[in-house]
Amino acid sequence: MRTEINMGGSAADYDSRRGRSDLINGSIETNANGEFVRIRKSAGLKEFTSVGNGPIRGMFRLKERLFVASSNELYIVTTSGQTLIGNIGGSTELVQFAANGTDDNQVICISDQRGFLFDDTSGFAEITDSNFNPDYSVASLNQIFWVNKRDSNEFQGSNLANGEVWPALRIASAEQSPDPIQYVAQKKSAIWFMGTRTCEYWQTDVSDTDVPLRPVLGATLERGVGAKFSVAEWQDSIFFLADDFTVWMINGTSYRKISDIALEYAIKGDGFKEGYTAPQRAEGYFIDHPTHKLYVLTFKSAKVTWVYDVSTGLWHKRSSENLGFWRGRTSALVFNRILVGDALSGQIWELDENTYTEGDNKLTFQITTPPISADQADLFVSYIEPNIEVGVGEFSTVALGVEKADLVEPLLDVEYSKNGGVTWKAKKPIKIGQHGNRQKITRSYQFGRTKKGFNFVLRFTCADNIPLFFYKVFADLELGQ
């Protein structure tokens, strides 16, 4: 009987006994009603420019300029080229930026618990005020820079439109819980002070000239930040790995958990596999893609990157060749491009839907389907048929102005498991069709018997330089006696 197999992704109905669906370097796309449409290969990385020696530690768009922290140097990048501004210390940890002053003429960069200012008029200098004691993050509200003090529940503000001066009286503490502040995020006329156990919401209060902020009672989130480098912002939203290693999203004054059970078991372990080491070192950032709004969360020690798609509410993974985790570390929407900074070098990439590699490296798509089982009988699978776009490869040559199909043909590798994904066997790859062959049938035959109570799972992999679209997967299934 021809049966449609449910497509994967990180399934919310996770069941360790029955295997794990998975999606790497691909995005699930839905229609306006939230119904599944297809899975497409993720956008590739096209070279844009190289800045310094790397790694890229942060990028900040201000008008049509891009401030880039590469290793211990700060640059300004424009469409005309790049300019080295100065040395910001440190070498690898992420940095934070904010803008302030008249027409945002002043930019602050927090690097390894030091602060640096760039002013259009006075240039670049380190902040030397003895009262200044920053940790990691910085925000700007009503022309005042705000930072959290290191190892403290206190925060402090700068002079009005002047990040060089930090008044001794412009200091307060988040006291809902005396937990150290990990991150400071400005949203509209308010600031979130995000601690290790709670996140407090403070609004503007012009009646207090020293600290023109006040806490909003009842708006505190009883959940803290478990990895300060994981916090990412987009419009009115904040994303972060929480103190219990679940993932949360704040929007305005509301908040909710967005991690699914597959991600949570992966981080913390599920009894079959150990959890990730050093999850408190996880790094996060946001990609403002026109179709897929993406929160990217990398666990570098575990060599894995998870991606949350705001448009669908679903997670997938992203991976770079020979790395495990994705090389993208930070992002900015500037110059009408989506730019991505590299985690290992000074390369800045353009995220491009029409690129199917990452520079000279392969971009390998892989999907693992949810399991199929028949608990009361054996299951026989005579063939499987992935419904995908065929004949879309760029493997072609041009002779005398006429495009001709090359002999090389892209392939879809097929593996199957009869024990829920514990062990795998490979089948002969499915040919996707030479360039222009839109009538190609994509089938693989003779998968044999899966014993009752066990689970049949498929895994498809494609590393070729082609666009890839998965619509459905069918299987011819018969039950035994």
C-alpha positions in Angstrom: 0.0 0.0 0.0 1.4 3.4 -1.0 1.7 5.4 2.2 3.0 8.9 2.8 5.7 9.2 5.5 5.5 12.2 7.7 8.4 14.6 7.1 10.8 15.2 9.9 12.4 18.2 11.6 12.8 18.3 15.3 9.6 16.6 16.3 7.7 17.8 19.4 6.4 14.3 20.0 9.9 13.1 20.8 10.1 9.4 21.9 13.6 8.1 22.5 12.5 4.5 22.0 11.1 5.2 18.6 14.1 7.2 17.3 14.6 10.9 16.5 13.7 12.8 13.5 16.3 15.4 12.4 16.9 18.1 9.9 20.4 19.5 9.1 21.0 22.5 6.7 17.3 22.6 5.7 14.3 24.7 6.6 10.6 23.6 6.9 8.3 26.0 5.1 4.6 26.3 5.7 1.6 28.1 4.2 -0.4 30.9 5.8 -2.4 28.4 7.8 0.8 26.8 9.2 0.4 23.7 7.1 3.5 21.9 5.8 4.5 22.9 2.2 8.1 21.7 1.7 11.6 21.4 3.1 14.3 23.4 1.3 18.1 23.4 1.6 19.4 26.2 3.7 20.9 29.3 2.0 24.6 29.1 1.3 27.5 31.4 2.1 29.0 33.6 -0.6 32.2 35.5 0.0 31.6 39.2 0.7 34.8 40.5 2.3 37.5 39.6 4.8 38.2 41.8 7.8 41.3 41.4 9.9 42.6 38.1 11.1 39.4 36.9 12.9 37.5 35.4 14.4 34.6 37.8 13.9 33.5 38.8 17.4 30.6 41.1 16.6 29.0 43.2 13.9 26.8 46.3 14.4 25.0 48.3 11.7 24.7 52.0 12.1 23.1 53.7 9.0 25.0 52.4 6.0 28.2 51.6 8.0 29.1 48.2 9.5 31.2 48.1 12.7 33.1 44.8 12.8 35.1 43.4 15.7 37.7 41.0 14.3 40.1 39.5 16.9 41.4 42.5 18.9 40.7 45.1 16.2 37.7 47.3 15.4 36.9 48.2 11.8 34.3 50.3 9.9 33.2 48.6 6.7 31.3 50.4 3.9 30.5 49.7 0.3 33.7 51.6 -0.5 36.0 49.5 1.6 37.1 49.1 5.3 39.0 51.2 7.8 40.8 50.1 10.9 39.6 52.2 13.9 41.7 50.8 16.7 42.6 48.0 19.2 39.8 46.7 21.5 41.8 44.0 23.4 40.7 40.4 23.8 40.8 38.1 20.9 37.9 35.5 20.8 34.9 36.3 23.0 31.9 38.1 21.6 31.6 41.8 22.0 28.6 44.1 22.3 27.7 47.4 20.6 25.3 50.3 21.1 24.9 53.8 19.7 24.1 57.1 21.4 24.4 60.8 21.2 23.1 63.3 18.7 22.1 61.4 15.5 23.8 58.3 17.0 27.2 59.8 16.5 28.8 57.8 19.3 29.3 54.0 19.2 30.3 52.0 22.3 32.0 48.6 22.1 32.3 46.4 25.2 35.2 43.9 24.8 36.5 41.7 27.6 35.1 43.9 30.4 36.6 47.1 28.8 34.8 49.8 26.9 35.8 51.7 23.8 34.1 54.7 22.1 34.1 55.8 18.5 32.8 59.3 17.9 32.4 60.9 14.5 34.2 64.0 15.7 36.7 62.9 18.3 37.5 59.5 16.9 38.4 56.3 18.9 39.4 56.0 22.5 39.1 53.7 25.5 36.8 54.7 28.3 39.0 55.5 31.3 36.4 56.8 33.9 37.2 55.1 37.2 33.5 54.6 37.9 33.1 52.5 34.7 33.0 48.8 35.5 31.3 46.8 32.7 30.8 43.1 32.2 29.6 42.1 28.7 26.5 43.8 27.5 25.4 47.4 26.8 22.2 49.1 25.9 21.2 52.7 25.0 18.0 54.4 26.3 17.2 58.1 26.2 20.8 58.9 25.1 22.3 57.1 28.1 24.4 54.0 27.8 23.6 51.3 30.4 25.9 48.4 31.3 25.7 45.7 33.9 28.5 45.7 36.4 30.6 42.5 36.5 29.7 39.9 39.1 26.9 42.0 40.5 23.2 42.8 40.5 24.1 46.4 39.9 23.9 48.4 36.7 25.2 51.8 35.8 24.6 54.6 33.3 26.7 57.1 31.4 26.3 60.9 31.2 23.6 62.1 28.8 24.9 61.6 25.2 28.4 61.1 26.5 29.8 57.6 27.0 33.1 59.0 28.3 31.7 60.0 31.7 30.0 57.6 34.1 28.5 59.5 37.2 29.0 57.8 40.6 25.3 58.3 41.4 24.0 56.7 38.2 24.0 53.2 39.7 21.2 51.0 40.9 20.5 47.3 41.5 18.0 44.8 40.2 16.5 43.6 43.6 13.7 41.3 42.7 16.4 38.6 43.3 20.0 39.5 44.2 21.3 37.5 41.3 24.1 38.8 39.1 23.0 40.6 35.9 24.1 38.8 32.8 22.6 41.0 30.0 21.1 44.4 29.5 18.5 44.7 26.6 16.7 47.9 25.6 13.2 47.6 24.1 11.3 50.8 23.2 11.2 52.9 26.4 12.3 50.2 28.8 15.2 47.9 29.6 15.3 44.2 30.6 18.0 43.5 33.3 18.5 39.8 32.8 20.1 38.0 35.8 21.1 34.4 36.5 17.7 33.6 38.1 15.3 36.4 37.1 14.8 39.0 34.4 13.5 42.4 35.5 11.6 44.9 33.4 12.4 48.6 34.0 10.7 51.6 32.4 11.8 55.2 31.9 11.2 57.4 35.0 12.1 61.1 34.3 11.4 62.0 37.9 14.7 60.5 39.0 17.5 62.5 37.7 20.2 60.1 38.9 18.8 56.8 37.6 15.9 57.7 35.3 14.5 54.1 35.5 12.0 52.3 37.7 11.1 48.6 38.0 7.7 47.5 36.7 6.1 45.4 39.4 4.6 42.1 38.2 6.6 42.1 35.0 9.5 40.0 36.3 10.3 36.8 34.6 11.1 34.1 37.1 13.7 32.6 34.8 17.3 33.5 34.5 20.0 33.5 31.8 22.1 30.3 31.7 24.5 31.4 29.0 25.1 35.2 28.7 26.6 34.8 25.2 23.4 33.1 24.1 21.2 36.2 24.3 20.1 37.6 21.0 17.8 40.5 20.1 15.4 41.2 17.2 12.9 44.0 17.1 10.9 43.7 20.4 12.1 40.1 21.0 14.9 38.6 23.1 16.0 35.0 22.8 18.2 33.2 25.3 19.3 29.9 26.9 17.8 30.0 30.3 19.2 28.9 33.7 17.5 25.4 33.4 18.9 25.1 29.8 15.6 25.5 28.1 15.3 28.3 25.5 13.0 31.3 26.0 11.7 34.2 24.0 10.6 37.5 25.5 8.4 39.7 23.4 7.5 43.0 24.9 6.5 42.1 28.5 5.3 38.6 27.6 7.5 35.5 27.5 7.4 31.8 26.7 9.5 28.8 26.4 10.3 27.9 22.7 12.6 24.9 23.0 11.1 21.6 22.2 11.7 18.3 24.0 14.3 17.1 21.4 16.5 20.1 22.0 16.1 20.0 25.8 17.1 16.3 25.9 20.0 16.9 23.6 21.3 19.7 25.9 20.7 17.9 29.2 20.9 14.2 28.2 18.1 11.7 27.9 19.5 8.6 29.6 20.8 7.1 26.3 23.2 9.9 25.5 25.1 12.4 27.6 24.1 16.1 27.4 26.3 18.8 26.0 29.4 19.9 27.8 29.7 23.5 28.9 26.2 24.7 27.8 26.8 27.9 29.7 29.3 28.8 26.9 26.6 28.6 24.2 26.5 31.5 21.8 23.4 32.9 20.1 22.5 35.6 17.5 19.7 36.5 15.2 19.4 36.4 11.4 16.8 38.8 10.0 16.1 36.8 6.8 13.2 38.1 4.7 11.4 34.7 4.9 12.9 32.8 7.8 13.6 34.9 11.0 16.2 32.7 12.6 17.6 32.5 16.2 20.9 30.6 15.9 22.3 28.8 19.0 25.7 27.2 18.9 27.1 24.7 21.4 30.7 24.8 20.2 32.1 22.2 22.6 29.4 19.8 21.5 30.0 20.7 17.8 26.3 21.4 17.1 24.2 24.4 16.1 20.4 24.6 16.5 18.3 27.1 14.7 14.8 28.3 15.7 12.6 29.6 12.9 10.2 32.2 14.2 8.0 32.0 11.2 7.2 28.3 11.9 8.1 27.8 15.5 10.3 24.8 14.5 13.9 23.9 15.1 16.5 22.5 12.7 20.3 22.2 12.8 22.9 23.9 10.8 26.4 22.4 10.2 29.6 23.4 8.3 31.8 20.8 6.6 34.4 19.3 9.0 33.2 21.4 11.9 29.9 20.0 13.1 28.7 23.3 14.3 27.9 26.2 11.9 30.7 28.6 11.1 28.3 31.6 11.2 28.7 33.5 14.5 27.0 36.9 14.2 24.9 38.6 11.6 23.8 42.1 10.3 21.3 43.2 7.7 23.2 45.9 5.8 24.0 47.0 2.2 20.8 45.1 1.1 22.5 41.9 2.1 22.3 39.5 5.0 25.9 39.3 6.2 27.3 36.6 8.5 30.6 36.8 10.5 32.8 33.7 10.6 33.6 32.0 13.9 37.1 30.9 12.9 38.4 33.6 10.5 38.0 37.2 9.4 35.7 36.2 6.6 32.3 38.0 6.3 29.9 36.0 4.2 26.7 36.9 2.4 23.8 34.5 3.2 22.4 33.8 -0.3 19.5 31.6 -1.3 21.1 31.0 -4.7 24.3 29.7 -3.3 24.4 26.0 -2.4 27.9 25.8 -0.8 29.8 27.6 1.9 32.6 29.1 0.0 34.7 26.2 -1.3 33.1 23.8 1.2 30.1 21.6 0.7 26.8 22.5 2.2 25.4 19.0 3.1 21.6 18.6 3.5 20.3 15.8 5.6 16.9 14.7 6.9 15.9 11.8 9.1 12.2 10.9 9.0 10.1 10.1 12.0 9.9 6.3 12.5 7.3 4.0 10.9 6.2 0.9 12.9 3.6 -1.8 13.2 3.5 -2.9 16.8 1.2 -5.9 16.1 2.8 -7.2 12.9 6.0 -7.3 10.8 6.3 -4.5 8.3 7.5 -5.0 4.7 8.8 -2.1 2.7 9.2 -2.8 -1.1 10.2 0.7 -2.2 10.4 4.3 -1.1 9.9 7.4 -3.2 11.0 10.8 -2.2 9.0 13.5 -3.9 11.6 16.1 -4.7 12.6 18.6 -7.4 14.6 16.8 -10.0 16.7 18.0 -12.9 17.8 21.2 -11.1 21.5 20.6 -11.0 24.0 23.1 -12.3 26.1 20.3 -13.8 26.1 21.7 -17.4 28.4 23.0 -20.1 27.9 25.5 -22.8 29.2 24.8 -26.3 28.6 27.3 -29.2 26.1 29.2 -27.0 24.0 26.1 -26.4 23.6 24.7 -22.9 24.1 20.9 -22.8 23.6 18.5 -19.9 26.8 17.2 -18.5 27.3 13.5 -17.7 27.7 14.2 -14.0 24.4 13.7 -12.1 23.6 14.8 -8.5 22.8 12.1 -6.0 20.6 11.6 -3.0 22.2 9.2 -0.5 19.7 6.8 1.2 20.2 5.0 4.5 17.6 3.1 6.5 17.4 1.7 10.0 15.2 -1.1 11.4 15.8 -0.3 15.0 14.7 3.4 15.3 17.9 4.9 14.2 20.4 3.1 16.4 22.2 1.4 13.4 22.1 2.2 9.7 22.5 0.5 6.4 23.2 2.3 3.1 21.3 1.8 -0.2 22.4 2.7 -3.7 22.1 6.5 -4.1 19.1 7.8 -5.9 19.9 9.8 -9.1 18.2 13.2 -9.0 18.4 13.7 -12.8 20.7 15.5 -15.1 20.2 19.2 -15.7 16.8 19.7 -17.2 15.5 16.2 -16.7 12.2 17.1 -15.0 10.6 13.7 -15.5 13.1 11.7 -13.4 11.5 9.1 -11.1 13.3 8.9 -7.7 12.8 5.5 -6.1 14.8 3.0 -4.1 13.7 -0.7 -3.8 13.8 -3.7 -1.5 14.1 -2.7 2.1 12.8 -6.0 3.4 11.2 -6.7 6.7 11.1 -4.8 9.9 10.0 -7.0 12.9 6.9 -6.0 14.8 7.6 -3.7 17.7 10.7 -2.2 15.9 10.9 1.0 13.9 11.7 1.7 10.3 13.5 5.1 9.7 14.9 6.7 6.6 17.8 9.2 6.3 18.5 11.2 3.1 21.7 13.1 2.5 22.7 15.4 -0.4 26.1 17.2 -0.6 25.9 18.3 -4.2 25.9 21.9 -5.3 22.2 22.1 -6.2 19.0 23.6 -4.9 17.0 20.9 -3.0 13.3 20.8 -2.3 11.6 18.0 -0.4 7.8 17.8 -0.7 6.8 14.3 0.4 8.2 10.8 0.9 6.1 7.8 0.0 6.7 4.1 0.8 5.0 0.9 -0.4 4.1 -0.8 2.9 2.6 -4.2 3.6 1.8 -5.8 7.0 2.8 -9.4 7.7 0.5 -12.0 9.2 
